[in-house]
Amino acid sequence: MNNKKKKSSSKIWLKRHFKDFYVREVHKNKIRSRAWFKLDQIHNKFNIFKNNNIIVDIGCSPGSWSEYALKKIGSQGKIIACDISFMKPIFGVIFIQGDIQDICTYSLILQKLKNKKADICMSDISPNISGHAVIDIHKSISLSTAALNLSIKILSKNGVFITKIFQGENFNMYYQLIKKKFSQVKIYKPHASRFKSREIFIIAKNIKE
């Protein structure tokens, strides 16, 4: 692609980007990212958050999900957020910088839970996007599987697991794996997700015995 075509493509992308309703709302309301609206739509659909919930937020950076959940659970609730990337502090949220595939990170999460079970484990985790669908989907499945395994260990029996996943190869295998672990499993694509995006969300409730 020559320079003129690159500049033209960039201009088109920027024009579409700033015409996007959710992008405008992010700037208008000083929200960390459009992911805030995705979680809002998930909550409105499935009534996820309750007062005093204990929440573990995986792949939390830049912090929109923790920011949203904090307003829903009240001052007696608790949020432990984790990401391999740094997250700008949110008052009332405990942040752990680390890889959830690392046993040390898992141990830190358990330490912060203080022998209590979480009510919600939510994962907006995503790999660094390469642009190659097969590679990106494989990485996404791997990270989401790690999030699922963690959720099984830390959630209460009636807990809720929310995870983002990319549609494609092995998606059905991952979906079936979640169905083996939880008694209620739903698939949902919020309006705030871009139309062309492969991302989709799975909401699972009640761990099976």
C-alpha positions in Angstrom: 0.0 0.0 0.0 1.5 3.4 -1.0 1.6 6.4 1.3 -1.4 8.1 -0.3 -3.6 5.1 0.2 -2.3 4.7 3.8 -3.2 8.3 4.6 -6.6 7.9 3.0 -7.4 4.8 5.0 -6.3 6.5 8.2 -8.5 9.4 7.6 -11.5 7.2 6.9 -10.8 5.2 10.1 -10.5 8.4 12.2 -13.7 9.8 10.7 -15.6 6.6 11.5 -14.0 6.4 14.9 -15.0 9.8 16.1 -18.5 9.5 14.6 -19.0 6.4 16.8 -21.6 7.1 19.5 -19.8 5.2 22.2 -16.4 6.9 21.4 -18.2 10.3 21.8 -19.8 9.1 25.1 -16.4 8.0 26.4 -15.0 11.4 25.9 -18.1 13.2 27.0 -18.4 11.3 30.3 -14.7 10.9 30.9 -14.9 7.1 31.0 -11.8 5.0 30.6 -13.0 3.0 27.6 -16.1 1.9 25.7 -15.9 -1.4 27.6 -17.8 0.4 30.3 -20.9 0.4 28.1 -20.5 -3.3 27.2 -20.6 -4.2 30.9 -23.5 -1.8 31.5 -25.5 -3.6 28.7 -24.5 -7.0 30.1 -25.7 -6.0 33.6 -29.0 -4.6 32.3 -29.7 -7.8 30.4 -28.7 -10.3 33.1 -28.9 -8.4 36.4 -25.3 -9.3 37.4 -24.3 -7.0 40.2 -25.6 -6.8 43.8 -24.8 -4.8 46.9 -21.7 -6.1 48.8 -20.5 -8.3 45.9 -16.9 -9.6 46.0 -15.5 -9.3 42.4 -12.3 -10.4 40.7 -11.7 -8.4 37.5 -9.3 -10.2 35.1 -7.7 -8.3 32.2 -8.9 -5.1 33.9 -6.7 -2.4 32.3 -7.6 0.4 31.7 -10.2 -0.1 34.4 -13.6 0.5 32.9 -15.2 -2.7 34.2 -13.9 -2.1 37.8 -15.0 1.5 37.5 -18.5 0.5 36.5 -18.8 -2.4 39.0 -17.7 -0.2 41.9 -20.7 2.0 41.5 -23.0 -1.1 41.6 -21.8 -3.0 44.7 -21.7 -0.3 47.3 -19.1 0.6 49.9 -19.1 -2.8 51.5 -18.3 -4.6 48.3 -14.8 -5.5 47.2 -13.0 -5.5 43.8 -9.7 -7.2 43.1 -8.5 -6.3 39.7 -5.6 -8.0 37.8 -3.8 -7.3 34.5 -0.4 -7.9 33.1 -0.4 -4.2 32.1 -0.5 -1.3 34.5 -3.8 0.2 35.5 -4.2 3.8 36.7 -5.4 3.5 40.3 -9.1 3.5 41.1 -10.0 4.4 44.7 -11.6 1.4 46.3 -10.1 -1.2 43.9 -7.2 -3.5 44.8 -4.9 -3.8 41.8 -2.5 -6.7 41.1 -0.2 -6.3 38.2 0.6 -9.8 36.9 -0.1 -12.6 34.5 -3.1 -14.8 35.6 -1.3 -17.8 34.0 1.4 -17.3 36.7 1.0 -19.2 40.0 2.4 -16.1 41.9 -0.5 -13.9 40.5 -3.0 -16.6 41.5 -1.6 -16.7 45.0 -1.8 -12.9 45.3 -5.5 -13.0 44.3 -6.2 -15.7 46.9 -4.4 -13.6 49.5 -6.5 -10.5 48.8 -9.7 -12.6 48.9 -8.8 -13.5 52.5 -10.3 -17.0 52.4 -13.6 -15.7 51.0 -15.2 -16.8 47.7 -15.9 -14.3 44.9 -19.5 -13.6 43.8 -18.4 -12.5 40.3 -15.3 -13.3 38.2 -15.3 -11.1 35.1 -12.8 -11.3 32.3 -12.3 -8.7 29.5 -8.9 -10.2 28.9 -7.5 -9.9 25.4 -4.2 -10.8 23.7 -2.1 -8.3 21.9 -3.8 -8.3 18.5 -1.5 -9.4 15.7 -4.1 -9.0 12.9 -4.0 -12.7 12.0 -7.4 -14.1 13.0 -6.2 -17.7 13.6 -3.3 -16.6 15.9 -5.5 -14.0 17.8 -8.3 -16.5 18.3 -5.9 -19.1 19.6 -4.4 -16.7 22.1 -7.8 -15.5 23.2 -9.0 -19.1 23.8 -5.8 -19.8 25.8 -6.2 -16.7 28.0 -10.0 -17.2 28.4 -9.3 -20.8 29.5 -7.0 -19.6 32.2 -9.7 -17.1 33.3 -12.2 -20.0 33.4 -9.9 -22.2 35.5 -9.3 -19.4 37.9 -13.1 -18.7 38.2 -13.8 -22.3 39.1 -11.3 -22.0 42.0 -12.4 -18.7 43.4 -16.2 -18.4 42.8 -18.9 -19.3 45.2 -21.4 -22.0 44.2 -23.9 -19.4 42.9 -21.2 -17.2 41.4 -21.2 -15.6 38.0 -18.4 -15.8 35.4 -18.4 -13.2 32.6 -15.8 -13.6 29.8 -15.0 -12.1 26.5 -14.0 -14.4 23.7 -13.4 -14.1 19.9 -15.6 -16.2 17.6 -13.8 -18.6 15.4 -11.9 -21.9 15.5 -12.2 -23.6 18.9 -15.0 -21.2 20.1 -17.5 -24.1 20.3 -15.0 -26.2 22.3 -14.6 -23.4 24.8 -18.3 -22.9 25.0 -18.9 -26.6 25.7 -16.2 -26.5 28.4 -18.0 -23.7 30.2 -21.3 -25.6 29.9 -19.7 -28.6 31.7 -18.7 -26.3 34.6 -21.8 -24.1 35.0 -25.5 -24.9 35.0 -26.6 -21.6 33.2 -24.7 -20.3 30.2 -25.7 -17.5 27.9 -24.0 -15.9 24.9 -24.5 -12.2 24.3 -23.1 -9.5 22.1 -23.7 -6.0 23.5 -24.6 -3.1 21.2 -21.5 -1.4 22.4 -19.4 -4.0 20.6 -18.4 -2.9 17.2 -20.5 -4.6 14.5 -17.5 -6.1 12.7 -15.7 -7.2 15.9 -15.4 -11.0 16.5 -15.8 -10.5 20.2 -18.7 -12.0 22.1 -19.4 -12.4 25.7 -20.4 -15.5 27.7 -22.3 -15.2 31.0 -22.2 -18.3 33.1 -23.9 -18.8 36.5 -24.0 -21.5 39.2 -21.0 -23.9 39.3 -21.9 -27.5 38.9 -21.1 -30.0 41.7 
